């Protein structure tokens, strides 16, 4: 979901965690189905593919992780188990990059 990022991630979020996107530190641009963010503090660009961008859009307001997972399984042909695993990994990366606010 992140382009050109390969570091390993430990999952610390769960299905019940309420999260939303942190827009305060980023300039956000939409390019087709993808979102590109620039961290205003360090100038780092982060590109999100179509699925990562869909998650970003779903996090406009605080939402429990399980609602994001449910919405993605309805939108894409993916099993609940795989979607949960991949979504939690993605959200953990967002958290590492300070793109996510946890409530």
Buried (B, 14 or more C-beta within 10 A) or exposed (E): BBEEEEEEBEEEBEBEBEBBBBBEBBEEEEEEEBBBBBBEEEEEEBBBEEBBBBBBEBBEEEBBBBEBBBBBBEEEEBEEEEBBEBBBBBBBBBBEBEBBBBE
